[in-house]
């Protein structure tokens, strides 16, 4: 019963070990220029987490809200003809909830850039 699961785990572990071994064989020698992950090997002039002003985080959350909206609208557009008016009403309820969030963000000043 569990032979398939065991075989899949064995294959997955074998692939992981093979990829790690291939990495060990083809890796470039470690030096101070190749191990710095920030700014492509240049000496960092600032800390990697201090590059962005805090005002960008609400803008990012607003972008994610619209991105998730599109995530729900694409499948809806495929089935709206089959489901009829109830699908249209559900989408307008969803868009109204999103509009309430955007109006709240606007009132709180999230969309001000300075």
Jmol script that loads the backbone (N, CA, C; Angstrom):
load data "model"
ATOM      1  N   UNK A   1       0.815  -1.202   0.000  1.00  0.00           N
ATOM      2  CA  UNK A   1       0.000   0.000   0.000  1.00  0.00           C
ATOM      3  C   UNK A   1       0.859   1.268   0.000  1.00  0.00           C
ATOM      4  N   UNK A   2       1.917   1.249   0.772  1.00  0.00           N
ATOM      5  CA  UNK A   2       2.779   2.422   0.859  1.00  0.00           C
ATOM      6  C   UNK A   2       4.039   2.296   0.004  1.00  0.00           C
ATOM      7  N   UNK A   3       4.069   1.331  -0.875  1.00  0.00           N
ATOM      8  CA  UNK A   3       5.243   1.140  -1.723  1.00  0.00           C
ATOM      9  C   UNK A   3       5.445   2.332  -2.658  1.00  0.00           C
ATOM     10  N   UNK A   4       4.356   2.879  -3.191  1.00  0.00           N
ATOM     11  CA  UNK A   4       4.463   4.041  -4.075  1.00  0.00           C
ATOM     12  C   UNK A   4       4.991   5.266  -3.355  1.00  0.00           C
ATOM     13  N   UNK A   5       4.517   5.470  -2.131  1.00  0.00           N
ATOM     14  CA  UNK A   5       4.990   6.613  -1.337  1.00  0.00           C
ATOM     15  C   UNK A   5       6.470   6.437  -1.009  1.00  0.00           C
ATOM     16  N   UNK A   6       6.856   5.223  -0.634  1.00  0.00           N
ATOM     17  CA  UNK A   6       8.255   4.954  -0.334  1.00  0.00           C
ATOM     18  C   UNK A   6       9.144   5.151  -1.552  1.00  0.00           C
ATOM     19  N   UNK A   7       8.673   4.691  -2.705  1.00  0.00           N
ATOM     20  CA  UNK A   7       9.448   4.870  -3.936  1.00  0.00           C
ATOM     21  C   UNK A   7       9.589   6.346  -4.282  1.00  0.00           C
ATOM     22  N   UNK A   8       8.511   7.110  -4.098  1.00  0.00           N
ATOM     23  CA  UNK A   8       8.573   8.544  -4.391  1.00  0.00           C
ATOM     24  C   UNK A   8       9.538   9.256  -3.447  1.00  0.00           C
ATOM     25  N   UNK A   9       9.514   8.901  -2.168  1.00  0.00           N
ATOM     26  CA  UNK A   9      10.449   9.502  -1.208  1.00  0.00           C
ATOM     27  C   UNK A   9      11.894   9.134  -1.545  1.00  0.00           C
ATOM     28  N   UNK A  10      12.113   7.900  -1.959  1.00  0.00           N
ATOM     29  CA  UNK A  10      13.457   7.472  -2.334  1.00  0.00           C
ATOM     30  C   UNK A  10      13.950   8.241  -3.550  1.00  0.00           C
ATOM     31  N   UNK A  11      13.099   8.389  -4.548  1.00  0.00           N
ATOM     32  CA  UNK A  11      13.478   9.152  -5.746  1.00  0.00           C
ATOM     33  C   UNK A  11      13.735  10.615  -5.386  1.00  0.00           C
ATOM     34  N   UNK A  12      12.877  11.211  -4.552  1.00  0.00           N
ATOM     35  CA  UNK A  12      13.050  12.604  -4.174  1.00  0.00           C
ATOM     36  C   UNK A  12      14.355  12.806  -3.408  1.00  0.00           C
ATOM     37  N   UNK A  13      14.646  11.939  -2.453  1.00  0.00           N
ATOM     38  CA  UNK A  13      15.905  12.058  -1.715  1.00  0.00           C
ATOM     39  C   UNK A  13      17.103  11.834  -2.632  1.00  0.00           C
ATOM     40  N   UNK A  14      16.983  10.907  -3.576  1.00  0.00           N
ATOM     41  CA  UNK A  14      18.071  10.687  -4.534  1.00  0.00           C
ATOM     42  C   UNK A  14      18.340  11.916  -5.394  1.00  0.00           C
ATOM     43  N   UNK A  15      17.276  12.573  -5.829  1.00  0.00           N
ATOM     44  CA  UNK A  15      17.438  13.792  -6.632  1.00  0.00           C
ATOM     45  C   UNK A  15      18.089  14.896  -5.795  1.00  0.00           C
ATOM     46  N   UNK A  16      17.665  15.027  -4.553  1.00  0.00           N
ATOM     47  CA  UNK A  16      18.243  16.059  -3.682  1.00  0.00           C
ATOM     48  C   UNK A  16      19.728  15.803  -3.463  1.00  0.00           C
ATOM     49  N   UNK A  17      20.088  14.559  -3.163  1.00  0.00           N
ATOM     50  CA  UNK A  17      21.501  14.227  -2.965  1.00  0.00           C
ATOM     51  C   UNK A  17      22.297  14.459  -4.249  1.00  0.00           C
ATOM     52  N   UNK A  18      21.728  14.117  -5.402  1.00  0.00           N
ATOM     53  CA  UNK A  18      22.423  14.322  -6.677  1.00  0.00           C
ATOM     54  C   UNK A  18      22.640  15.810  -6.964  1.00  0.00           C
ATOM     55  N   UNK A  19      21.636  16.630  -6.687  1.00  0.00           N
ATOM     56  CA  UNK A  19      21.781  18.069  -6.928  1.00  0.00           C
ATOM     57  C   UNK A  19      22.823  18.667  -5.993  1.00  0.00           C
ATOM     58  N   UNK A  20      22.809  18.259  -4.725  1.00  0.00           N
ATOM     59  CA  UNK A  20      23.821  18.760  -3.787  1.00  0.00           C
ATOM     60  C   UNK A  20      25.228  18.315  -4.188  1.00  0.00           C
ATOM     61  N   UNK A  21      25.362  17.082  -4.650  1.00  0.00           N
ATOM     62  CA  UNK A  21      26.669  16.605  -5.107  1.00  0.00           C
ATOM     63  C   UNK A  21      27.127  17.371  -6.346  1.00  0.00           C
ATOM     64  N   UNK A  22      26.208  17.634  -7.267  1.00  0.00           N
ATOM     65  CA  UNK A  22      26.556  18.406  -8.458  1.00  0.00           C
ATOM     66  C   UNK A  22      26.993  19.820  -8.080  1.00  0.00           C
ATOM     67  N   UNK A  23      26.331  20.387  -7.087  1.00  0.00           N
ATOM     68  CA  UNK A  23      26.722  21.719  -6.618  1.00  0.00           C
ATOM     69  C   UNK A  23      28.137  21.689  -6.036  1.00  0.00           C
ATOM     70  N   UNK A  24      28.449  20.678  -5.245  1.00  0.00           N
ATOM     71  CA  UNK A  24      29.791  20.567  -4.668  1.00  0.00           C
ATOM     72  C   UNK A  24      30.857  20.438  -5.750  1.00  0.00           C
ATOM     73  N   UNK A  25      30.540  19.729  -6.819  1.00  0.00           N
ATOM     74  CA  UNK A  25      31.515  19.525  -7.894  1.00  0.00           C
ATOM     75  C   UNK A  25      31.725  20.774  -8.747  1.00  0.00           C
ATOM     76  N   UNK A  26      30.680  21.577  -8.918  1.00  0.00           N
ATOM     77  CA  UNK A  26      30.778  22.707  -9.842  1.00  0.00           C
ATOM     78  C   UNK A  26      30.856  24.065  -9.146  1.00  0.00           C
ATOM     79  N   UNK A  27      30.877  24.097  -7.826  1.00  0.00           N
ATOM     80  CA  UNK A  27      30.878  25.377  -7.107  1.00  0.00           C
ATOM     81  C   UNK A  27      32.204  26.100  -7.284  1.00  0.00           C
ATOM     82  N   UNK A  28      32.116  27.418  -7.364  1.00  0.00           N
ATOM     83  CA  UNK A  28      33.300  28.264  -7.449  1.00  0.00           C
ATOM     84  C   UNK A  28      33.912  28.339  -6.044  1.00  0.00           C
ATOM     85  N   UNK A  29      35.209  28.465  -5.981  1.00  0.00           N
ATOM     86  CA  UNK A  29      35.877  28.553  -4.676  1.00  0.00           C
ATOM     87  C   UNK A  29      35.347  29.755  -3.905  1.00  0.00           C
ATOM     88  N   UNK A  30      35.158  29.558  -2.608  1.00  0.00           N
ATOM     89  CA  UNK A  30      34.614  30.631  -1.775  1.00  0.00           C
ATOM     90  C   UNK A  30      35.698  31.674  -1.494  1.00  0.00           C
ATOM     91  N   UNK A  31      35.386  32.908  -1.804  1.00  0.00           N
ATOM     92  CA  UNK A  31      36.260  34.019  -1.434  1.00  0.00           C
ATOM     93  C   UNK A  31      35.375  35.142  -0.909  1.00  0.00           C
ATOM     94  N   UNK A  32      35.984  36.182  -0.389  1.00  0.00           N
ATOM     95  CA  UNK A  32      35.193  37.265   0.181  1.00  0.00           C
ATOM     96  C   UNK A  32      34.372  37.993  -0.874  1.00  0.00           C
ATOM     97  N   UNK A  33      34.770  37.931  -2.138  1.00  0.00           N
ATOM     98  CA  UNK A  33      34.012  38.607  -3.184  1.00  0.00           C
ATOM     99  C   UNK A  33      32.805  37.805  -3.644  1.00  0.00           C
ATOM    100  N   UNK A  34      32.862  36.505  -3.538  1.00  0.00           N
ATOM    101  CA  UNK A  34      31.763  35.699  -4.057  1.00  0.00           C
ATOM    102  C   UNK A  34      30.734  35.312  -3.013  1.00  0.00           C
ATOM    103  N   UNK A  35      31.020  35.472  -1.746  1.00  0.00           N
ATOM    104  CA  UNK A  35      30.069  35.055  -0.725  1.00  0.00           C
ATOM    105  C   UNK A  35      29.216  36.203  -0.212  1.00  0.00           C
ATOM    106  N   UNK A  36      29.497  37.440  -0.590  1.00  0.00           N
ATOM    107  CA  UNK A  36      28.678  38.552  -0.141  1.00  0.00           C
ATOM    108  C   UNK A  36      27.407  38.610  -0.976  1.00  0.00           C
ATOM    109  N   UNK A  37      26.237  38.435  -0.380  1.00  0.00           N
ATOM    110  CA  UNK A  37      25.009  38.373  -1.155  1.00  0.00           C
ATOM    111  C   UNK A  37      24.448  39.733  -1.514  1.00  0.00           C
ATOM    112  N   UNK A  38      25.005  40.791  -1.000  1.00  0.00           N
ATOM    113  CA  UNK A  38      24.432  42.123  -1.144  1.00  0.00           C
ATOM    114  C   UNK A  38      25.240  42.927  -2.150  1.00  0.00           C
ATOM    115  N   UNK A  39      24.609  43.494  -3.138  1.00  0.00           N
ATOM    116  CA  UNK A  39      25.208  44.365  -4.152  1.00  0.00           C
ATOM    117  C   UNK A  39      26.273  43.674  -4.993  1.00  0.00           C
ATOM    118  N   UNK A  40      26.056  42.421  -5.326  1.00  0.00           N
ATOM    119  CA  UNK A  40      26.863  41.670  -6.292  1.00  0.00           C
ATOM    120  C   UNK A  40      28.356  41.671  -5.987  1.00  0.00           C
ATOM    121  N   UNK A  41      28.731  41.546  -4.732  1.00  0.00           N
ATOM    122  CA  UNK A  41      30.133  41.449  -4.374  1.00  0.00           C
ATOM    123  C   UNK A  41      30.772  42.768  -3.994  1.00  0.00           C
ATOM    124  N   UNK A  42      30.103  43.884  -4.192  1.00  0.00           N
ATOM    125  CA  UNK A  42      30.654  45.167  -3.772  1.00  0.00           C
ATOM    126  C   UNK A  42      30.578  45.260  -2.259  1.00  0.00           C
ATOM    127  N   UNK A  43      31.476  45.994  -1.664  1.00  0.00           N
ATOM    128  CA  UNK A  43      31.446  46.195  -0.223  1.00  0.00           C
ATOM    129  C   UNK A  43      30.197  46.998   0.126  1.00  0.00           C
ATOM    130  N   UNK A  44      29.335  46.486   0.991  1.00  0.00           N
ATOM    131  CA  UNK A  44      28.099  47.206   1.303  1.00  0.00           C
ATOM    132  C   UNK A  44      28.372  48.489   2.084  1.00  0.00           C
ATOM    133  N   UNK A  45      27.693  49.557   1.659  1.00  0.00           N
ATOM    134  CA  UNK A  45      27.829  50.839   2.336  1.00  0.00           C
ATOM    135  C   UNK A  45      26.739  51.045   3.373  1.00  0.00           C
ATOM    136  N   UNK A  46      25.716  50.200   3.358  1.00  0.00           N
ATOM    137  CA  UNK A  46      24.600  50.304   4.299  1.00  0.00           C
ATOM    138  C   UNK A  46      24.096  48.901   4.612  1.00  0.00           C
ATOM    139  N   UNK A  47      23.305  48.808   5.650  1.00  0.00           N
ATOM    140  CA  UNK A  47      22.752  47.514   6.024  1.00  0.00           C
ATOM    141  C   UNK A  47      21.673  47.113   5.016  1.00  0.00           C
ATOM    142  N   UNK A  48      21.585  45.843   4.712  1.00  0.00           N
ATOM    143  CA  UNK A  48      20.665  45.370   3.679  1.00  0.00           C
ATOM    144  C   UNK A  48      19.201  45.608   4.031  1.00  0.00           C
ATOM    145  N   UNK A  49      18.852  45.655   5.312  1.00  0.00           N
ATOM    146  CA  UNK A  49      17.463  45.848   5.703  1.00  0.00           C
ATOM    147  C   UNK A  49      17.076  47.305   5.863  1.00  0.00           C
ATOM    148  N   UNK A  50      18.002  48.224   5.733  1.00  0.00           N
ATOM    149  CA  UNK A  50      17.683  49.638   5.951  1.00  0.00           C
ATOM    150  C   UNK A  50      17.574  50.424   4.647  1.00  0.00           C
ATOM    151  N   UNK A  51      17.389  49.763   3.544  1.00  0.00           N
ATOM    152  CA  UNK A  51      17.391  50.464   2.266  1.00  0.00           C
ATOM    153  C   UNK A  51      16.068  51.115   1.927  1.00  0.00           C
ATOM    154  N   UNK A  52      14.971  50.646   2.482  1.00  0.00           N
ATOM    155  CA  UNK A  52      13.662  51.135   2.087  1.00  0.00           C
ATOM    156  C   UNK A  52      13.014  51.917   3.212  1.00  0.00           C
ATOM    157  N   UNK A  53      12.373  53.000   2.839  1.00  0.00           N
ATOM    158  CA  UNK A  53      11.658  53.804   3.819  1.00  0.00           C
ATOM    159  C   UNK A  53      10.377  53.071   4.220  1.00  0.00           C
ATOM    160  N   UNK A  54       9.920  53.306   5.423  1.00  0.00           N
ATOM    161  CA  UNK A  54       8.740  52.612   5.945  1.00  0.00           C
ATOM    162  C   UNK A  54       7.479  52.927   5.159  1.00  0.00           C
ATOM    163  N   UNK A  55       7.439  54.033   4.430  1.00  0.00           N
ATOM    164  CA  UNK A  55       6.221  54.379   3.686  1.00  0.00           C
ATOM    165  C   UNK A  55       5.959  53.412   2.528  1.00  0.00           C
ATOM    166  N   UNK A  56       6.938  52.620   2.143  1.00  0.00           N
ATOM    167  CA  UNK A  56       6.734  51.690   1.042  1.00  0.00           C
ATOM    168  C   UNK A  56       5.988  50.438   1.461  1.00  0.00           C
ATOM    169  N   UNK A  57       5.987  50.121   2.735  1.00  0.00           N
ATOM    170  CA  UNK A  57       5.309  48.909   3.182  1.00  0.00           C
ATOM    171  C   UNK A  57       3.798  48.976   3.005  1.00  0.00           C
ATOM    172  N   UNK A  58       3.115  50.081   3.356  1.00  0.00           N
ATOM    173  CA  UNK A  58       1.674  50.135   3.052  1.00  0.00           C
ATOM    174  C   UNK A  58       1.385  50.091   1.555  1.00  0.00           C
ATOM    175  N   UNK A  59       2.251  50.683   0.755  1.00  0.00           N
ATOM    176  CA  UNK A  59       2.062  50.631  -0.695  1.00  0.00           C
ATOM    177  C   UNK A  59       2.193  49.185  -1.178  1.00  0.00           C
ATOM    178  N   UNK A  60       3.116  48.451  -0.598  1.00  0.00           N
ATOM    179  CA  UNK A  60       3.279  47.042  -0.943  1.00  0.00           C
ATOM    180  C   UNK A  60       2.036  46.253  -0.566  1.00  0.00           C
ATOM    181  N   UNK A  61       1.478  46.520   0.601  1.00  0.00           N
ATOM    182  CA  UNK A  61       0.266  45.823   1.015  1.00  0.00           C
ATOM    183  C   UNK A  61      -0.908  46.168   0.098  1.00  0.00           C
ATOM    184  N   UNK A  62      -0.979  47.422  -0.344  1.00  0.00           N
ATOM    185  CA  UNK A  62      -2.033  47.818  -1.273  1.00  0.00           C
ATOM    186  C   UNK A  62      -1.864  47.096  -2.615  1.00  0.00           C
ATOM    187  N   UNK A  63      -0.623  46.992  -3.074  1.00  0.00           N
ATOM    188  CA  UNK A  63      -0.365  46.246  -4.304  1.00  0.00           C
ATOM    189  C   UNK A  63      -0.782  44.791  -4.155  1.00  0.00           C
ATOM    190  N   UNK A  64      -0.456  44.186  -3.006  1.00  0.00           N
ATOM    191  CA  UNK A  64      -0.834  42.793  -2.793  1.00  0.00           C
ATOM    192  C   UNK A  64      -2.348  42.626  -2.771  1.00  0.00           C
ATOM    193  N   UNK A  65      -3.062  43.621  -2.234  1.00  0.00           N
ATOM    194  CA  UNK A  65      -4.526  43.539  -2.230  1.00  0.00           C
ATOM    195  C   UNK A  65      -5.055  43.486  -3.658  1.00  0.00           C
ATOM    196  N   UNK A  66      -4.532  44.343  -4.549  1.00  0.00           N
ATOM    197  CA  UNK A  66      -4.989  44.325  -5.933  1.00  0.00           C
ATOM    198  C   UNK A  66      -4.496  43.084  -6.669  1.00  0.00           C
ATOM    199  N   UNK A  67      -3.334  42.584  -6.286  1.00  0.00           N
ATOM    200  CA  UNK A  67      -2.818  41.378  -6.895  1.00  0.00           C
ATOM    201  C   UNK A  67      -3.697  40.187  -6.541  1.00  0.00           C
ATOM    202  N   UNK A  68      -4.125  40.094  -5.294  1.00  0.00           N
ATOM    203  CA  UNK A  68      -5.018  39.021  -4.871  1.00  0.00           C
ATOM    204  C   UNK A  68      -6.376  39.179  -5.542  1.00  0.00           C
ATOM    205  N   UNK A  69      -6.787  40.417  -5.762  1.00  0.00           N
ATOM    206  CA  UNK A  69      -8.042  40.641  -6.483  1.00  0.00           C
ATOM    207  C   UNK A  69      -7.968  40.019  -7.873  1.00  0.00           C
ATOM    208  N   UNK A  70      -6.874  40.229  -8.569  1.00  0.00           N
ATOM    209  CA  UNK A  70      -6.720  39.641  -9.902  1.00  0.00           C
ATOM    210  C   UNK A  70      -6.649  38.118  -9.821  1.00  0.00           C
ATOM    211  N   UNK A  71      -6.073  37.606  -8.747  1.00  0.00           N
ATOM    212  CA  UNK A  71      -6.000  36.164  -8.554  1.00  0.00           C
ATOM    213  C   UNK A  71      -7.391  35.552  -8.503  1.00  0.00           C
ATOM    214  N   UNK A  72      -8.358  36.267  -7.909  1.00  0.00           N
ATOM    215  CA  UNK A  72      -9.721  35.767  -7.835  1.00  0.00           C
ATOM    216  C   UNK A  72     -10.537  36.095  -9.090  1.00  0.00           C
ATOM    217  N   UNK A  73     -10.164  37.145  -9.811  1.00  0.00           N
ATOM    218  CA  UNK A  73     -10.978  37.547 -10.956  1.00  0.00           C
ATOM    219  C   UNK A  73     -10.728  36.692 -12.199  1.00  0.00           C
ATOM    220  N   UNK A  74      -9.535  36.157 -12.384  1.00  0.00           N
ATOM    221  CA  UNK A  74      -9.271  35.344 -13.573  1.00  0.00           C
ATOM    222  C   UNK A  74     -10.118  34.071 -13.592  1.00  0.00           C
ATOM    223  N   UNK A  75     -10.129  33.266 -12.524  1.00  0.00           N
ATOM    224  CA  UNK A  75     -11.005  32.085 -12.583  1.00  0.00           C
ATOM    225  C   UNK A  75     -12.479  32.463 -12.656  1.00  0.00           C
ATOM    226  N   UNK A  76     -12.837  33.572 -12.018  1.00  0.00           N
ATOM    227  CA  UNK A  76     -14.231  34.017 -12.071  1.00  0.00           C
ATOM    228  C   UNK A  76     -14.632  34.331 -13.506  1.00  0.00           C
ATOM    229  N   UNK A  77     -13.737  34.961 -14.256  1.00  0.00           N
ATOM    230  CA  UNK A  77     -14.052  35.326 -15.638  1.00  0.00           C
ATOM    231  C   UNK A  77     -14.264  34.090 -16.510  1.00  0.00           C
ATOM    232  N   UNK A  78     -13.654  32.990 -16.133  1.00  0.00           N
ATOM    233  CA  UNK A  78     -13.813  31.763 -16.916  1.00  0.00           C
ATOM    234  C   UNK A  78     -15.191  31.139 -16.692  1.00  0.00           C
ATOM    235  N   UNK A  79     -15.711  31.214 -15.461  1.00  0.00           N
ATOM    236  CA  UNK A  79     -16.949  30.506 -15.142  1.00  0.00           C
ATOM    237  C   UNK A  79     -18.159  31.421 -15.004  1.00  0.00           C
ATOM    238  N   UNK A  80     -18.015  32.719 -15.224  1.00  0.00           N
ATOM    239  CA  UNK A  80     -19.131  33.633 -14.993  1.00  0.00           C
ATOM    240  C   UNK A  80     -20.308  33.349 -15.923  1.00  0.00           C
ATOM    241  N   UNK A  81     -20.041  32.930 -17.139  1.00  0.00           N
ATOM    242  CA  UNK A  81     -21.139  32.652 -18.068  1.00  0.00           C
ATOM    243  C   UNK A  81     -21.937  31.423 -17.631  1.00  0.00           C
ATOM    244  N   UNK A  82     -21.258  30.464 -17.037  1.00  0.00           N
ATOM    245  CA  UNK A  82     -21.954  29.253 -16.582  1.00  0.00           C
ATOM    246  C   UNK A  82     -22.751  29.491 -15.307  1.00  0.00           C
ATOM    247  N   UNK A  83     -22.237  30.326 -14.414  1.00  0.00           N
ATOM    248  CA  UNK A  83     -22.886  30.520 -13.121  1.00  0.00           C
ATOM    249  C   UNK A  83     -23.993  31.566 -13.148  1.00  0.00           C
ATOM    250  N   UNK A  84     -23.927  32.487 -14.079  1.00  0.00           N
ATOM    251  CA  UNK A  84     -25.003  33.457 -14.226  1.00  0.00           C
ATOM    252  C   UNK A  84     -24.896  34.657 -13.307  1.00  0.00           C
ATOM    253  N   UNK A  85     -26.059  35.215 -12.969  1.00  0.00           N
ATOM    254  CA  UNK A  85     -26.129  36.465 -12.224  1.00  0.00           C
ATOM    255  C   UNK A  85     -25.574  36.342 -10.803  1.00  0.00           C
ATOM    256  N   UNK A  86     -25.658  35.174 -10.201  1.00  0.00           N
ATOM    257  CA  UNK A  86     -25.143  35.033  -8.832  1.00  0.00           C
ATOM    258  C   UNK A  86     -23.637  35.262  -8.787  1.00  0.00           C
ATOM    259  N   UNK A  87     -22.908  34.844  -9.837  1.00  0.00           N
ATOM    260  CA  UNK A  87     -21.462  35.071  -9.892  1.00  0.00           C
ATOM    261  C   UNK A  87     -21.155  36.559 -10.036  1.00  0.00           C
ATOM    262  N   UNK A  88     -21.965  37.265 -10.802  1.00  0.00           N
ATOM    263  CA  UNK A  88     -21.759  38.708 -10.968  1.00  0.00           C
ATOM    264  C   UNK A  88     -21.993  39.425  -9.642  1.00  0.00           C
ATOM    265  N   UNK A  89     -23.025  39.043  -8.927  1.00  0.00           N
ATOM    266  CA  UNK A  89     -23.321  39.671  -7.640  1.00  0.00           C
ATOM    267  C   UNK A  89     -22.202  39.388  -6.639  1.00  0.00           C
ATOM    268  N   UNK A  90     -21.719  38.146  -6.601  1.00  0.00           N
ATOM    269  CA  UNK A  90     -20.631  37.806  -5.690  1.00  0.00           C
ATOM    270  C   UNK A  90     -19.379  38.608  -5.998  1.00  0.00           C
ATOM    271  N   UNK A  91     -19.075  38.822  -7.288  1.00  0.00           N
ATOM    272  CA  UNK A  91     -17.880  39.591  -7.632  1.00  0.00           C
ATOM    273  C   UNK A  91     -18.043  41.052  -7.233  1.00  0.00           C
ATOM    274  N   UNK A  92     -19.252  41.610  -7.405  1.00  0.00           N
ATOM    275  CA  UNK A  92     -19.445  42.997  -6.989  1.00  0.00           C
ATOM    276  C   UNK A  92     -19.386  43.149  -5.472  1.00  0.00           C
ATOM    277  N   UNK A  93     -19.800  42.144  -4.732  1.00  0.00           N
ATOM    278  CA  UNK A  93     -19.641  42.181  -3.265  1.00  0.00           C
ATOM    279  C   UNK A  93     -18.154  42.160  -2.911  1.00  0.00           C
ATOM    280  N   UNK A  94     -17.388  41.312  -3.587  1.00  0.00           N
ATOM    281  CA  UNK A  94     -15.945  41.251  -3.365  1.00  0.00           C
ATOM    282  C   UNK A  94     -15.278  42.584  -3.699  1.00  0.00           C
ATOM    283  N   UNK A  95     -15.641  43.177  -4.841  1.00  0.00           N
ATOM    284  CA  UNK A  95     -15.064  44.463  -5.227  1.00  0.00           C
ATOM    285  C   UNK A  95     -15.487  45.576  -4.271  1.00  0.00           C
ATOM    286  N   UNK A  96     -16.702  45.514  -3.730  1.00  0.00           N
ATOM    287  CA  UNK A  96     -17.139  46.513  -2.751  1.00  0.00           C
ATOM    288  C   UNK A  96     -16.311  46.409  -1.481  1.00  0.00           C
ATOM    289  N   UNK A  97     -16.015  45.187  -1.037  1.00  0.00           N
ATOM    290  CA  UNK A  97     -15.168  45.018   0.144  1.00  0.00           C
ATOM    291  C   UNK A  97     -13.773  45.569  -0.116  1.00  0.00           C
ATOM    292  N   UNK A  98     -13.242  45.326  -1.307  1.00  0.00           N
ATOM    293  CA  UNK A  98     -11.933  45.871  -1.653  1.00  0.00           C
ATOM    294  C   UNK A  98     -11.975  47.388  -1.715  1.00  0.00           C
ATOM    295  N   UNK A  99     -13.050  47.951  -2.237  1.00  0.00           N
ATOM    296  CA  UNK A  99     -13.187  49.405  -2.293  1.00  0.00           C
ATOM    297  C   UNK A  99     -13.225  50.011  -0.892  1.00  0.00           C
ATOM    298  N   UNK A 100     -13.874  49.341   0.046  1.00  0.00           N
ATOM    299  CA  UNK A 100     -13.908  49.825   1.434  1.00  0.00           C
ATOM    300  C   UNK A 100     -12.499  49.871   2.005  1.00  0.00           C
ATOM    301  N   UNK A 101     -11.700  48.855   1.730  1.00  0.00           N
ATOM    302  CA  UNK A 101     -10.318  48.829   2.212  1.00  0.00           C
ATOM    303  C   UNK A 101      -9.505  49.954   1.585  1.00  0.00           C
ATOM    304  N   UNK A 102      -9.667  50.182   0.292  1.00  0.00           N
ATOM    305  CA  UNK A 102      -8.926  51.259  -0.376  1.00  0.00           C
ATOM    306  C   UNK A 102      -9.370  52.620   0.142  1.00  0.00           C
ATOM    307  N   UNK A 103     -10.659  52.805   0.363  1.00  0.00           N
ATOM    308  CA  UNK A 103     -11.142  54.073   0.916  1.00  0.00           C
ATOM    309  C   UNK A 103     -10.581  54.300   2.321  1.00  0.00           C
ATOM    310  N   UNK A 104     -10.520  53.251   3.125  1.00  0.00           N
ATOM    311  CA  UNK A 104      -9.938  53.375   4.459  1.00  0.00           C
ATOM    312  C   UNK A 104      -8.462  53.740   4.373  1.00  0.00           C
ATOM    313  N   UNK A 105      -7.720  53.077   3.452  1.00  0.00           N
ATOM    314  CA  UNK A 105      -6.295  53.375   3.287  1.00  0.00           C
ATOM    315  C   UNK A 105      -6.096  54.813   2.821  1.00  0.00           C
ATOM    316  N   UNK A 106      -6.955  55.279   1.944  1.00  0.00           N
ATOM    317  CA  UNK A 106      -6.866  56.652   1.468  1.00  0.00           C
ATOM    318  C   UNK A 106      -7.113  57.626   2.614  1.00  0.00           C
ATOM    319  N   UNK A 107      -8.131  57.352   3.437  1.00  0.00           N
ATOM    320  CA  UNK A 107      -8.449  58.214   4.572  1.00  0.00           C
ATOM    321  C   UNK A 107      -7.316  58.242   5.596  1.00  0.00           C
ATOM    322  N   UNK A 108      -6.634  57.107   5.777  1.00  0.00           N
ATOM    323  CA  UNK A 108      -5.537  57.029   6.736  1.00  0.00           C
ATOM    324  C   UNK A 108      -4.250  57.656   6.202  1.00  0.00           C
ATOM    325  N   UNK A 109      -4.207  57.994   4.932  1.00  0.00           N
ATOM    326  CA  UNK A 109      -3.031  58.656   4.363  1.00  0.00           C
ATOM    327  C   UNK A 109      -1.997  57.708   3.797  1.00  0.00           C
ATOM    328  N   UNK A 110      -2.373  56.460   3.548  1.00  0.00           N
ATOM    329  CA  UNK A 110      -1.422  55.495   3.016  1.00  0.00           C
ATOM    330  C   UNK A 110      -0.971  55.881   1.614  1.00  0.00           C
ATOM    331  N   UNK A 111      -1.840  56.533   0.870  1.00  0.00           N
ATOM    332  CA  UNK A 111      -1.515  56.846  -0.524  1.00  0.00           C
ATOM    333  C   UNK A 111      -0.763  58.154  -0.685  1.00  0.00           C
ATOM    334  N   UNK A 112      -0.481  58.859   0.411  1.00  0.00           N
ATOM    335  CA  UNK A 112       0.372  60.053   0.324  1.00  0.00           C
ATOM    336  C   UNK A 112       1.813  59.625   0.200  1.00  0.00           C
ATOM    337  N   UNK A 113       2.552  60.251  -0.688  1.00  0.00           N
ATOM    338  CA  UNK A 113       3.925  59.822  -0.971  1.00  0.00           C
ATOM    339  C   UNK A 113       4.971  60.556  -0.153  1.00  0.00           C
ATOM    340  N   UNK A 114       4.622  61.636   0.484  1.00  0.00           N
ATOM    341  CA  UNK A 114       5.639  62.383   1.231  1.00  0.00           C
ATOM    342  C   UNK A 114       5.354  62.386   2.699  1.00  0.00           C
TER     343      UNK A 114
END
end "model"
wireframe off; spacefill off
backbone 0.3
color backbone group
